[in-house]
Amino acid sequence: MDWTRTIDSYCERMGPDYWAEPINAMTNLAFILAAIFMWRRSQGDRLAQLLCATLFAIGVGSYLFHTHAQTWAALADVLPIAAFILIYIFAINRVGWGMSPLAALGATALFIPYAALTVPIFQKVPGLGSSAGYAPVPLLIGIYALLLYRRAPQLARGLAIGAGLLILSLTFRTLDMPLCPNWPLGTHFAWHLLNGLMLGWMIAVYLRAALGKARADR
């Protein structure tokens, strides 16, 4: 694999220069600020802190990708995102379903075949493009929200709001290239801003449920 191969996937990028995507690069501050904001409110919850650290890494990785725009930077971009998804599923399995750590880990591993099954289906949706790789995530959040509604209605509502925010942010990600001829700045930056908000919200949803469960168990 050529780790230094240049990748040009976004409307704003007009060349190979480091600052060829200044808006896309700088809006990654949304992830970093959300991570810091939620870390300060984590109240020592280890999973919340791990999610915050991973969210911070998402901001750094995405910044590297939108400045260097090479294969290695693309990996630095997607790996923290994948890690956040898996950690979050584990966290909700624990706090939402009351699973043991081992059971929660096993249930989390089911995301891999779930993604393998659903991504090819979303890839057949016209116009979805590279966003097809993310599309199974709001669907899964929606499924969790539906299944948890009777057991944990507040948690379920929070998850449903998160799914809605993710769908909105994915819409802007998907429209980036189609709108490019008429809007040279593109819309990928809105994916960053909304996603930073959404991921911060998702940590808050988990943390509220975790702290509520801890109080109930005392």
Secondary structure, 3 states (H helix, E strand, C coil): CCCCCECCCCCCCCCCCCCCCHHHHHCCHHHHHHHHHHHCCCCCCHHHHHHHHHHHHHHHHHHHHHHHCEHHHHHHHHHHHHHHHHHHHHHHHHHHHCCCHHHHHHHHHCHHHHHHHHHHHHHCCCCCHHHHHCCHHHHHHHHHHHHHCCCCHHHHHHHHHHHHHHHHHHHHHHHCCCCCCCCCCCCHHHHHHHHHHHHHHHHHHHHHHHHHHHHHHC
